[in-house]
């Protein structure tokens, strides 16, 4: 009779261990900028918001968030944020989400803003992710998968300071004259050929422009316009993610410009920027190994408990 009671307990324990391993992903946001960044988070339509939708990251700080396995949405960094002493309204010069508060609470990033976009547990059980400059750029951002698997499970992002190299007709300046962001051509001019709309709403009719090539040349793995999928979408299975604002080395486009491959037909070997980024990948390699080892240890613990419970059942 004891077996009848022990078997449900056995399966409950195993389920708790495996759900803890696979039911969520860990996202760690890191601020390597020389200024405070206020991350904003927005879930896709129909998906519940995360436990936080906005917070402050001081210089050198990091914060880890648990994200459900089926989540989809975007992260971005808000800059030059202040709270009005009289009204209490919170606002940011770039990336403002319009909520008037630290939490974005369903508000999207005001353009221009660098975006990290995710769809977890999508087709084939894979996570799909990218860093997008389609809506413009406001600060460097890097996404590094940890402990995942898949042929296209790799680092992506834009690690270049594009604000200094932004074309004059796309640049955004603050009230004190500092270059703080770089618009997309779509946002700057509103023309269908830049927005991939109207007669230009297909991959065959909407092609890279001289403006999107500025972004693509500097950041070959980042989305530069709406149909820039082939070199800009990445996939992983069972990964956690580190999102870093202003990852080192944070150099200017003028000194480290790397071609994207001309016609935009690069495969998964598209460089992140140049050889200096080998160090960035190596920096996180140890963390990735540690995350993978942690998962393996958790699985081993679940198996050990299952074996012990099985022996106990047969003992009775």
Phi and psi restraints in degrees (value plus and minus 20) as a CYANA .aco file:
   2 UNK   PHI     -80.2   -40.2
   2 UNK   PSI     -51.0   -11.0
   3 UNK   PHI     -82.4   -42.4
   3 UNK   PSI     -54.5   -14.5
   4 UNK   PHI     -82.8   -42.8
   4 UNK   PSI     -50.0   -10.0
   5 UNK   PHI    -109.3   -69.3
   5 UNK   PSI     -50.4   -10.4
   6 UNK   PHI     -98.1   -58.1
   6 UNK   PSI     -53.5   -13.5
   7 UNK   PHI     -82.1   -42.1
   7 UNK   PSI     -66.1   -26.1
   8 UNK   PHI     -79.7   -39.7
   8 UNK   PSI     -58.0   -18.0
   9 UNK   PHI     -83.8   -43.8
   9 UNK   PSI     -61.0   -21.0
  10 UNK   PHI     -78.8   -38.8
  10 UNK   PSI     -69.5   -29.5
  11 UNK   PHI     -88.8   -48.8
  11 UNK   PSI     -52.1   -12.1
  12 UNK   PHI     -83.6   -43.6
  12 UNK   PSI     -64.5   -24.5
  13 UNK   PHI     -84.0   -44.0
  13 UNK   PSI     -64.0   -24.0
  14 UNK   PHI     -82.8   -42.8
  14 UNK   PSI     -62.6   -22.6
  15 UNK   PHI     -82.0   -42.0
  15 UNK   PSI     -59.8   -19.8
  16 UNK   PHI     -84.8   -44.8
  16 UNK   PSI     -60.9   -20.9
  17 UNK   PHI     -86.3   -46.3
  17 UNK   PSI     -68.4   -28.4
  18 UNK   PHI     -90.0   -50.0
  18 UNK   PSI     -54.7   -14.7
  19 UNK   PHI     -87.4   -47.4
  19 UNK   PSI     -54.1   -14.1
  20 UNK   PHI     -86.6   -46.6
  20 UNK   PSI     -48.3    -8.3
  21 UNK   PHI    -102.8   -62.8
  21 UNK   PSI     -62.3   -22.3
  22 UNK   PHI    -129.6   -89.6
  22 UNK   PSI     -34.9     5.1
  23 UNK   PHI     -99.9   -59.9
  23 UNK   PSI     -29.9    10.1
  24 UNK   PHI    -167.6  -127.6
  24 UNK   PSI     142.2   182.2
  25 UNK   PHI    -138.1   -98.1
  25 UNK   PSI     132.5   172.5
  26 UNK   PHI    -122.9   -82.9
  26 UNK   PSI     105.6   145.6
  27 UNK   PHI    -132.1   -92.1
  27 UNK   PSI     104.1   144.1
  28 UNK   PHI    -133.1   -93.1
  28 UNK   PSI     100.3   140.3
  29 UNK   PHI    -121.1   -81.1
  29 UNK   PSI     109.0   149.0
  30 UNK   PHI    -145.1  -105.1
  30 UNK   PSI     113.9   153.9
  31 UNK   PHI    -125.7   -85.7
  31 UNK   PSI      86.7   126.7
  32 UNK   PHI    -123.1   -83.1
  32 UNK   PSI     -12.9    27.1
  33 UNK   PHI     -91.6   -51.6
  33 UNK   PSI     144.1   184.1
  34 UNK   PHI    -111.1   -71.1
  34 UNK   PSI       3.6    43.6
  35 UNK   PHI    -174.7  -134.7
  35 UNK   PSI     144.1   184.1
  36 UNK   PHI     -89.0   -49.0
  36 UNK   PSI     119.1   159.1
  37 UNK   PHI    -139.9   -99.9
  37 UNK   PSI     119.4   159.4
  38 UNK   PHI    -131.6   -91.6
  38 UNK   PSI      73.3   113.3
  39 UNK   PHI     -80.7   -40.7
  39 UNK   PSI     122.0   162.0
  40 UNK   PHI    -135.7   -95.7
  40 UNK   PSI     127.3   167.3
  41 UNK   PHI    -155.2  -115.2
  41 UNK   PSI     111.5   151.5
  42 UNK   PHI    -153.4  -113.4
  42 UNK   PSI     104.7   144.7
  43 UNK   PHI     -98.2   -58.2
  43 UNK   PSI     131.3   171.3
  44 UNK   PHI     -84.7   -44.7
  44 UNK   PSI     142.6   182.6
  45 UNK   PHI     -76.2   -36.2
  45 UNK   PSI     113.1   153.1
  46 UNK   PHI      64.1   104.1
  46 UNK   PSI     -20.3    19.7
  47 UNK   PHI    -132.3   -92.3
  47 UNK   PSI     114.2   154.2
  48 UNK   PHI     -82.1   -42.1
  48 UNK   PSI     125.3   165.3
  49 UNK   PHI     -86.4   -46.4
  49 UNK   PSI     135.9   175.9
  50 UNK   PHI     -95.1   -55.1
  50 UNK   PSI     156.9   196.9
  51 UNK   PHI     -83.8   -43.8
  51 UNK   PSI     -43.4    -3.4
  52 UNK   PHI    -157.1  -117.1
  52 UNK   PSI     127.4   167.4
  53 UNK   PHI    -140.7  -100.7
  53 UNK   PSI     -13.5    26.5
  54 UNK   PHI     156.4   196.4
  54 UNK   PSI     122.7   162.7
  55 UNK   PHI    -184.1  -144.1
  55 UNK   PSI     155.4   195.4
  56 UNK   PHI    -122.7   -82.7
  56 UNK   PSI     120.6   160.6
  57 UNK   PHI    -142.4  -102.4
  57 UNK   PSI      90.9   130.9
  58 UNK   PHI     -91.7   -51.7
  58 UNK   PSI     149.2   189.2
  59 UNK   PHI     -76.0   -36.0
  59 UNK   PSI     104.9   144.9
  60 UNK   PHI      64.1   104.1
  60 UNK   PSI     -25.3    14.7
  61 UNK   PHI    -102.6   -62.6
  61 UNK   PSI     140.1   180.1
  62 UNK   PHI    -160.2  -120.2
  62 UNK   PSI     139.7   179.7
  63 UNK   PHI    -166.8  -126.8
  63 UNK   PSI     116.6   156.6
  64 UNK   PHI    -127.9   -87.9
  64 UNK   PSI     116.0   156.0
  65 UNK   PHI    -146.7  -106.7
  65 UNK   PSI     115.1   155.1
  66 UNK   PHI    -106.4   -66.4
  66 UNK   PSI     108.5   148.5
  67 UNK   PHI    -141.9  -101.9
  67 UNK   PSI     108.8   148.8
  68 UNK   PHI     -76.3   -36.3
  68 UNK   PSI     129.1   169.1
  69 UNK   PHI     -83.9   -43.9
  69 UNK   PSI     -45.1    -5.1
  70 UNK   PHI    -120.0   -80.0
  70 UNK   PSI      -4.7    35.3
  71 UNK   PHI     -93.5   -53.5
  71 UNK   PSI     133.0   173.0
  72 UNK   PHI    -164.0  -124.0
  72 UNK   PSI     122.7   162.7
  73 UNK   PHI     148.7   188.7
  73 UNK   PSI    -182.0  -142.0
  74 UNK   PHI    -158.6  -118.6
  74 UNK   PSI     132.3   172.3
  75 UNK   PHI    -140.6  -100.6
  75 UNK   PSI     127.7   167.7
  76 UNK   PHI    -173.5  -133.5
  76 UNK   PSI     149.6   189.6
  77 UNK   PHI    -131.6   -91.6
  77 UNK   PSI     106.9   146.9
  78 UNK   PHI    -112.5   -72.5
  78 UNK   PSI     123.5   163.5
  79 UNK   PHI    -148.7  -108.7
  79 UNK   PSI     138.0   178.0
  80 UNK   PHI      33.9    73.9
  80 UNK   PSI      31.0    71.0
  81 UNK   PHI    -111.7   -71.7
  81 UNK   PSI     126.3   166.3
  82 UNK   PHI    -165.3  -125.3
  82 UNK   PSI     138.7   178.7
  83 UNK   PHI    -132.7   -92.7
  83 UNK   PSI     108.2   148.2
  84 UNK   PHI     -89.2   -49.2
  84 UNK   PSI     104.2   144.2
  85 UNK   PHI     -85.5   -45.5
  85 UNK   PSI     -48.1    -8.1
  86 UNK   PHI    -109.7   -69.7
  86 UNK   PSI     -65.8   -25.8
  87 UNK   PHI    -112.1   -72.1
  87 UNK   PSI     -41.2    -1.2
  88 UNK   PHI      59.1    99.1
  88 UNK   PSI     -16.4    23.6
  89 UNK   PHI     -91.9   -51.9
  89 UNK   PSI     113.3   153.3
  90 UNK   PHI    -120.6   -80.6
  90 UNK   PSI     111.1   151.1
  91 UNK   PHI    -167.5  -127.5
  91 UNK   PSI     139.7   179.7
  92 UNK   PHI    -152.3  -112.3
  92 UNK   PSI     127.5   167.5
  93 UNK   PHI     -90.2   -50.2
  93 UNK   PSI     -59.7   -19.7
  94 UNK   PHI    -146.2  -106.2
  94 UNK   PSI     125.1   165.1
  95 UNK   PHI      54.3    94.3
  95 UNK   PSI      -8.7    31.3
  96 UNK   PHI     -78.1   -38.1
  96 UNK   PSI     118.3   158.3
  97 UNK   PHI    -123.0   -83.0
  97 UNK   PSI     -16.6    23.4
  98 UNK   PHI      56.7    96.7
  98 UNK   PSI     -13.5    26.5
  99 UNK   PHI    -100.9   -60.9
  99 UNK   PSI     -40.3    -0.3
 100 UNK   PHI      56.8    96.8
 100 UNK   PSI     -12.5    27.5
 101 UNK   PHI    -156.1  -116.1
 101 UNK   PSI     150.8   190.8
 102 UNK   PHI     -82.2   -42.2
 102 UNK   PSI     -63.6   -23.6
 103 UNK   PHI     -97.3   -57.3
 103 UNK   PSI     115.6   155.6
 104 UNK   PHI     -96.4   -56.4
 104 UNK   PSI     -49.1    -9.1
 105 UNK   PHI      31.0    71.0
 105 UNK   PSI      27.1    67.1
 106 UNK   PHI      74.7   114.7
 106 UNK   PSI     -22.6    17.4
 107 UNK   PHI    -102.9   -62.9
 107 UNK   PSI     124.7   164.7
 108 UNK   PHI    -115.9   -75.9
 108 UNK   PSI     145.0   185.0
 109 UNK   PHI     -91.5   -51.5
 109 UNK   PSI     110.7   150.7
 110 UNK   PHI     -90.1   -50.1
 110 UNK   PSI     120.1   160.1
 111 UNK   PHI     -96.1   -56.1
 111 UNK   PSI     128.4   168.4
 112 UNK   PHI    -107.8   -67.8
 112 UNK   PSI     130.9   170.9
 113 UNK   PHI    -177.2  -137.2
 113 UNK   PSI     118.1   158.1
 114 UNK   PHI     -93.9   -53.9
 114 UNK   PSI     110.5   150.5
 115 UNK   PHI    -139.5   -99.5
 115 UNK   PSI     120.8   160.8
 116 UNK   PHI    -129.8   -89.8
 116 UNK   PSI      96.7   136.7
 117 UNK   PHI    -133.2   -93.2
 117 UNK   PSI     118.4   158.4
 118 UNK   PHI    -156.6  -116.6
 118 UNK   PSI     121.9   161.9
 119 UNK   PHI    -150.0  -110.0
 119 UNK   PSI      87.8   127.8
 120 UNK   PHI    -108.5   -68.5
 120 UNK   PSI     125.9   165.9
 121 UNK   PHI      33.3    73.3
 121 UNK   PSI      32.0    72.0
 122 UNK   PHI    -109.6   -69.6
 122 UNK   PSI    -163.4  -123.4
 123 UNK   PHI     -76.2   -36.2
 123 UNK   PSI     111.3   151.3
 124 UNK   PHI      50.1    90.1
 124 UNK   PSI      -5.0    35.0
 125 UNK   PHI      54.3    94.3
 125 UNK   PSI      -5.5    34.5
 126 UNK   PHI    -115.2   -75.2
 126 UNK   PSI     130.4   170.4
 127 UNK   PHI    -105.7   -65.7
 127 UNK   PSI     115.4   155.4
 128 UNK   PHI    -131.5   -91.5
 128 UNK   PSI     111.9   151.9
 129 UNK   PHI    -168.6  -128.6
 129 UNK   PSI     137.2   177.2
 130 UNK   PHI    -180.1  -140.1
 130 UNK   PSI     143.8   183.8
 131 UNK   PHI    -133.4   -93.4
 131 UNK   PSI     105.5   145.5
 132 UNK   PHI    -135.2   -95.2
 132 UNK   PSI     114.6   154.6
 133 UNK   PHI    -132.1   -92.1
 133 UNK   PSI      -6.9    33.1
 134 UNK   PHI     -79.6   -39.6
 134 UNK   PSI     -54.9   -14.9
 135 UNK   PHI    -116.1   -76.1
 135 UNK   PSI      -1.8    38.2
 136 UNK   PHI      77.4   117.4
 136 UNK   PSI    -189.6  -149.6
 137 UNK   PHI    -161.9  -121.9
 137 UNK   PSI     119.7   159.7
 138 UNK   PHI    -152.3  -112.3
 138 UNK   PSI     -41.5    -1.5
 139 UNK   PHI    -182.2  -142.2
 139 UNK   PSI     138.5   178.5
 140 UNK   PHI     -88.4   -48.4
 140 UNK   PSI     126.4   166.4
 141 UNK   PHI    -168.7  -128.7
 141 UNK   PSI     120.4   160.4
 142 UNK   PHI    -150.8  -110.8
 142 UNK   PSI     115.6   155.6
 143 UNK   PHI    -134.2   -94.2
 143 UNK   PSI     103.7   143.7
 144 UNK   PHI    -143.3  -103.3
 144 UNK   PSI      93.7   133.7
 145 UNK   PHI     -92.0   -52.0
 145 UNK   PSI     127.0   167.0
 146 UNK   PHI    -144.0  -104.0
 146 UNK   PSI     102.4   142.4
 147 UNK   PHI      50.7    90.7
 147 UNK   PSI      -7.5    32.5
 148 UNK   PHI    -110.9   -70.9
 148 UNK   PSI    -199.1  -159.1
 149 UNK   PHI    -158.4  -118.4
 149 UNK   PSI     142.7   182.7
 150 UNK   PHI     110.3   150.3
 150 UNK   PSI     130.4   170.4
 151 UNK   PHI     -88.9   -48.9
 151 UNK   PSI     -37.3     2.7
 152 UNK   PHI    -141.2  -101.2
 152 UNK   PSI       9.0    49.0
 153 UNK   PHI    -113.2   -73.2
 153 UNK   PSI      70.4   110.4
 154 UNK   PHI    -168.4  -128.4
 154 UNK   PSI     152.4   192.4
 155 UNK   PHI     -89.9   -49.9
 155 UNK   PSI     121.4   161.4
 156 UNK   PHI    -162.5  -122.5
 156 UNK   PSI     145.5   185.5
 157 UNK   PHI     130.5   170.5
 157 UNK   PSI    -191.9  -151.9
 158 UNK   PHI    -151.8  -111.8
 158 UNK   PSI      87.4   127.4
 159 UNK   PHI    -120.1   -80.1
 159 UNK   PSI     -15.5    24.5
 160 UNK   PHI    -113.6   -73.6
 160 UNK   PSI     126.2   166.2
 161 UNK   PHI    -102.5   -62.5
 161 UNK   PSI      73.8   113.8
 162 UNK   PHI    -101.1   -61.1
 162 UNK   PSI     -33.0     7.0
 163 UNK   PHI     -82.5   -42.5
 163 UNK   PSI     -59.1   -19.1
 164 UNK   PHI     -92.1   -52.1
 164 UNK   PSI     -46.3    -6.3
 165 UNK   PHI    -122.9   -82.9
 165 UNK   PSI     -12.2    27.8
 166 UNK   PHI     -86.7   -46.7
 166 UNK   PSI     113.9   153.9
 167 UNK   PHI     -74.6   -34.6
 167 UNK   PSI     125.3   165.3
 168 UNK   PHI     -78.7   -38.7
 168 UNK   PSI     -53.4   -13.4
 169 UNK   PHI    -104.2   -64.2
 169 UNK   PSI     -17.7    22.3
 170 UNK   PHI    -135.0   -95.0
 170 UNK   PSI     -33.1     6.9
 171 UNK   PHI     -93.4   -53.4
 171 UNK   PSI     128.4   168.4
 172 UNK   PHI    -138.5   -98.5
 172 UNK   PSI     110.0   150.0
 173 UNK   PHI    -137.8   -97.8
 173 UNK   PSI     131.7   171.7
 174 UNK   PHI    -101.2   -61.2
 174 UNK   PSI     156.9   196.9
 175 UNK   PHI     -83.6   -43.6
 175 UNK   PSI     -42.9    -2.9
 176 UNK   PHI    -115.3   -75.3
 176 UNK   PSI     -10.4    29.6
 177 UNK   PHI      69.2   109.2
 177 UNK   PSI     -16.6    23.4
 178 UNK   PHI    -102.1   -62.1
 178 UNK   PSI     121.0   161.0
 179 UNK   PHI     -93.9   -53.9
 179 UNK   PSI      97.2   137.2
 180 UNK   PHI    -137.7   -97.7
 180 UNK   PSI     -33.4     6.6
 181 UNK   PHI    -184.1  -144.1
 181 UNK   PSI     148.7   188.7
 182 UNK   PHI    -155.5  -115.5
 182 UNK   PSI      97.6   137.6
 183 UNK   PHI     -91.0   -51.0
 183 UNK   PSI     138.2   178.2
 184 UNK   PHI     -99.5   -59.5
 184 UNK   PSI     140.2   180.2
 185 UNK   PHI     -84.1   -44.1
 185 UNK   PSI     -53.0   -13.0
 186 UNK   PHI     -81.2   -41.2
 186 UNK   PSI     -67.9   -27.9
 187 UNK   PHI     -87.5   -47.5
 187 UNK   PSI     -54.3   -14.3
 188 UNK   PHI     -94.7   -54.7
 188 UNK   PSI     -58.9   -18.9
 189 UNK   PHI    -136.4   -96.4
 189 UNK   PSI     -42.1    -2.1
 190 UNK   PHI      46.7    86.7
 190 UNK   PSI       0.5    40.5
 191 UNK   PHI    -111.7   -71.7
 191 UNK   PSI     123.4   163.4
 192 UNK   PHI     -76.9   -36.9
 192 UNK   PSI     -56.5   -16.5
 193 UNK   PHI     -85.3   -45.3
 193 UNK   PSI     -46.8    -6.8
 194 UNK   PHI    -111.2   -71.2
 194 UNK   PSI     -46.9    -6.9
 195 UNK   PHI    -113.6   -73.6
 195 UNK   PSI     -23.1    16.9
 196 UNK   PHI      33.8    73.8
 196 UNK   PSI      28.8    68.8
 197 UNK   PHI    -146.5  -106.5
 197 UNK   PSI     152.7   192.7
 198 UNK   PHI      38.7    78.7
 198 UNK   PSI    -147.5  -107.5
 199 UNK   PHI     -90.2   -50.2
 199 UNK   PSI     -26.9    13.1
 200 UNK   PHI    -132.0   -92.0
 200 UNK   PSI       8.6    48.6
 201 UNK   PHI    -115.1   -75.1
 201 UNK   PSI       4.0    44.0
 202 UNK   PHI    -151.1  -111.1
 202 UNK   PSI     139.6   179.6
 203 UNK   PHI     -80.5   -40.5
 203 UNK   PSI     -47.7    -7.7
 204 UNK   PHI     -95.2   -55.2
 204 UNK   PSI     -49.6    -9.6
 205 UNK   PHI    -120.9   -80.9
 205 UNK   PSI     -42.4    -2.4
 206 UNK   PHI    -122.7   -82.7
 206 UNK   PSI      91.8   131.8
 207 UNK   PHI    -134.0   -94.0
 207 UNK   PSI     143.6   183.6
 208 UNK   PHI     -79.1   -39.1
 208 UNK   PSI     121.9   161.9
 209 UNK   PHI    -123.6   -83.6
 209 UNK   PSI     151.8   191.8
 210 UNK   PHI     -82.5   -42.5
 210 UNK   PSI     -47.8    -7.8
 211 UNK   PHI     -95.5   -55.5
 211 UNK   PSI     -65.7   -25.7
 212 UNK   PHI     -85.5   -45.5
 212 UNK   PSI     -48.9    -8.9
 213 UNK   PHI     -87.4   -47.4
 213 UNK   PSI     -47.4    -7.4
 214 UNK   PHI     -79.3   -39.3
 214 UNK   PSI     -65.1   -25.1
 215 UNK   PHI     -87.4   -47.4
 215 UNK   PSI     -64.3   -24.3
 216 UNK   PHI     -88.3   -48.3
 216 UNK   PSI     -58.2   -18.2
 217 UNK   PHI     -83.7   -43.7
 217 UNK   PSI     -56.6   -16.6
 218 UNK   PHI     -99.1   -59.1
 218 UNK   PSI     -57.1   -17.1
 219 UNK   PHI    -153.2  -113.2
 219 UNK   PSI      60.6   100.6
 220 UNK   PHI     -80.0   -40.0
 220 UNK   PSI     -45.6    -5.6
 221 UNK   PHI    -113.8   -73.8
 221 UNK   PSI     -27.0    13.0
 222 UNK   PHI    -108.6   -68.6
 222 UNK   PSI     129.0   169.0
 223 UNK   PHI     -82.9   -42.9
 223 UNK   PSI     109.8   149.8
 224 UNK   PHI    -131.9   -91.9
 224 UNK   PSI     -42.0    -2.0
 225 UNK   PHI    -174.9  -134.9
 225 UNK   PSI     153.8   193.8
 226 UNK   PHI     -78.9   -38.9
 226 UNK   PSI     -53.3   -13.3
 227 UNK   PHI    -127.5   -87.5
 227 UNK   PSI      10.3    50.3
 228 UNK   PHI    -110.2   -70.2
 228 UNK   PSI      27.4    67.4
 229 UNK   PHI     -94.9   -54.9
 229 UNK   PSI     -62.0   -22.0
 230 UNK   PHI     -79.7   -39.7
 230 UNK   PSI     -58.4   -18.4
 231 UNK   PHI    -124.2   -84.2
 231 UNK   PSI     -11.3    28.7
 232 UNK   PHI    -149.5  -109.5
 232 UNK   PSI     -27.4    12.6
 233 UNK   PHI    -125.9   -85.9
 233 UNK   PSI     113.2   153.2
 234 UNK   PHI    -146.4  -106.4
 234 UNK   PSI     135.2   175.2
 235 UNK   PHI    -154.8  -114.8
 235 UNK   PSI     125.6   165.6
 236 UNK   PHI    -165.2  -125.2
 236 UNK   PSI     136.6   176.6
 237 UNK   PHI    -141.7  -101.7
 237 UNK   PSI     111.0   151.0
 238 UNK   PHI      45.8    85.8
 238 UNK   PSI      15.8    55.8
 239 UNK   PHI    -124.9   -84.9
 239 UNK   PSI     134.6   174.6
 240 UNK   PHI    -122.4   -82.4
 240 UNK   PSI     148.6   188.6
 241 UNK   PHI    -157.7  -117.7
 241 UNK   PSI     121.0   161.0
 242 UNK   PHI    -131.2   -91.2
 242 UNK   PSI     104.0   144.0
 243 UNK   PHI    -130.8   -90.8
 243 UNK   PSI      96.8   136.8
 244 UNK   PHI    -133.5   -93.5
 244 UNK   PSI     107.7   147.7
 245 UNK   PHI    -109.4   -69.4
 245 UNK   PSI     111.4   151.4
 246 UNK   PHI      36.5    76.5
 246 UNK   PSI      36.3    76.3
 247 UNK   PHI     -87.1   -47.1
 247 UNK   PSI     121.5   161.5
 248 UNK   PHI     -97.6   -57.6
 248 UNK   PSI     129.6   169.6
 249 UNK   PHI     -98.1   -58.1
 249 UNK   PSI     114.4   154.4
 250 UNK   PHI    -123.1   -83.1
 250 UNK   PSI      68.0   108.0
 251 UNK   PHI    -128.2   -88.2
 251 UNK   PSI     148.2   188.2
 252 UNK   PHI    -104.3   -64.3
 252 UNK   PSI     135.6   175.6
 253 UNK   PHI     -81.6   -41.6
 253 UNK   PSI     -54.8   -14.8
 254 UNK   PHI     -82.7   -42.7
 254 UNK   PSI     -52.7   -12.7
 255 UNK   PHI    -113.9   -73.9
 255 UNK   PSI     -35.1     4.9
 256 UNK   PHI    -154.5  -114.5
 256 UNK   PSI       5.6    45.6
 257 UNK   PHI     -82.1   -42.1
 257 UNK   PSI     112.4   152.4
 258 UNK   PHI    -147.3  -107.3
 258 UNK   PSI     107.2   147.2
 259 UNK   PHI     -81.6   -41.6
 259 UNK   PSI     129.9   169.9
 260 UNK   PHI    -107.0   -67.0
 260 UNK   PSI     -23.2    16.8
 261 UNK   PHI      91.1   131.1
 261 UNK   PSI      -5.5    34.5
 262 UNK   PHI      58.8    98.8
 262 UNK   PSI    -101.6   -61.6
 263 UNK   PHI    -110.8   -70.8
 263 UNK   PSI     -16.6    23.4
 264 UNK   PHI      58.6    98.6
 264 UNK   PSI      -4.3    35.7
 265 UNK   PHI    -120.1   -80.1
 265 UNK   PSI       4.9    44.9
 266 UNK   PHI     -84.7   -44.7
 266 UNK   PSI     133.0   173.0
 267 UNK   PHI    -117.8   -77.8
 267 UNK   PSI    -175.6  -135.6
 268 UNK   PHI     -86.8   -46.8
 268 UNK   PSI     -29.2    10.8
 269 UNK   PHI    -105.7   -65.7
 269 UNK   PSI     -12.7    27.3
 270 UNK   PHI     -74.2   -34.2
 270 UNK   PSI     107.7   147.7
 271 UNK   PHI     -88.2   -48.2
 271 UNK   PSI     130.3   170.3
 272 UNK   PHI     -87.8   -47.8
 272 UNK   PSI     -66.8   -26.8
 273 UNK   PHI    -176.6  -136.6
 273 UNK   PSI     -80.4   -40.4
 274 UNK   PHI    -182.5  -142.5
 274 UNK   PSI    -193.0  -153.0
 275 UNK   PHI     -81.4   -41.4
 275 UNK   PSI     -44.0    -4.0
 276 UNK   PHI     -84.4   -44.4
 276 UNK   PSI     -41.1    -1.1
 277 UNK   PHI     -99.2   -59.2
 277 UNK   PSI     -25.1    14.9
 278 UNK   PHI     -79.1   -39.1
 278 UNK   PSI     -57.5   -17.5
 279 UNK   PHI     -83.7   -43.7
 279 UNK   PSI     -60.0   -20.0
 280 UNK   PHI     -80.6   -40.6
 280 UNK   PSI     -63.5   -23.5
 281 UNK   PHI     -85.4   -45.4
 281 UNK   PSI     -60.6   -20.6
 282 UNK   PHI     -85.9   -45.9
 282 UNK   PSI     -51.5   -11.5
 283 UNK   PHI     -81.5   -41.5
 283 UNK   PSI     -56.5   -16.5
 284 UNK   PHI    -114.5   -74.5
 284 UNK   PSI     -26.1    13.9
 285 UNK   PHI     -81.4   -41.4
 285 UNK   PSI     -61.8   -21.8
 286 UNK   PHI     -84.1   -44.1
 286 UNK   PSI     -59.5   -19.5
 287 UNK   PHI     -83.8   -43.8
 287 UNK   PSI     -58.4   -18.4
 288 UNK   PHI     -84.8   -44.8
 288 UNK   PSI     -61.1   -21.1
 289 UNK   PHI     -83.9   -43.9
 289 UNK   PSI     -59.0   -19.0
 290 UNK   PHI     -85.2   -45.2
 290 UNK   PSI     -60.6   -20.6
 291 UNK   PHI     -84.3   -44.3
 291 UNK   PSI     -61.1   -21.1
 292 UNK   PHI     -84.6   -44.6
 292 UNK   PSI     -61.0   -21.0
 293 UNK   PHI     -84.0   -44.0
 293 UNK   PSI     -58.6   -18.6
 294 UNK   PHI     -81.8   -41.8
 294 UNK   PSI     -61.9   -21.9
 295 UNK   PHI     -84.1   -44.1
 295 UNK   PSI     -63.8   -23.8
 296 UNK   PHI     -81.7   -41.7
 296 UNK   PSI     -60.8   -20.8
 297 UNK   PHI     -84.0   -44.0
 297 UNK   PSI     -58.9   -18.9
 298 UNK   PHI     -85.7   -45.7
 298 UNK   PSI     -61.2   -21.2
 299 UNK   PHI     -83.8   -43.8
 299 UNK   PSI     -63.3   -23.3
 300 UNK   PHI     -80.6   -40.6
 300 UNK   PSI     -58.4   -18.4
 301 UNK   PHI     -84.3   -44.3
 301 UNK   PSI     -60.9   -20.9
 302 UNK   PHI     -83.4   -43.4
 302 UNK   PSI     -61.9   -21.9
 303 UNK   PHI     -84.5   -44.5
 303 UNK   PSI     -60.8   -20.8
 304 UNK   PHI     -82.7   -42.7
 304 UNK   PSI     -62.1   -22.1
 305 UNK   PHI     -84.7   -44.7
 305 UNK   PSI     -61.9   -21.9
 306 UNK   PHI     -80.3   -40.3
 306 UNK   PSI     -63.2   -23.2
 307 UNK   PHI     -84.4   -44.4
 307 UNK   PSI     -61.9   -21.9
 308 UNK   PHI     -84.7   -44.7
 308 UNK   PSI     -62.1   -22.1
 309 UNK   PHI     -86.0   -46.0
 309 UNK   PSI     -57.2   -17.2
 310 UNK   PHI     -82.1   -42.1
 310 UNK   PSI     -65.2   -25.2
 311 UNK   PHI     -82.9   -42.9
 311 UNK   PSI     -58.9   -18.9
 312 UNK   PHI     -86.2   -46.2
 312 UNK   PSI     -57.4   -17.4
 313 UNK   PHI     -81.7   -41.7
 313 UNK   PSI     -65.0   -25.0
 314 UNK   PHI     -90.8   -50.8
 314 UNK   PSI     -46.8    -6.8
 315 UNK   PHI     -83.5   -43.5
 315 UNK   PSI     -59.0   -19.0
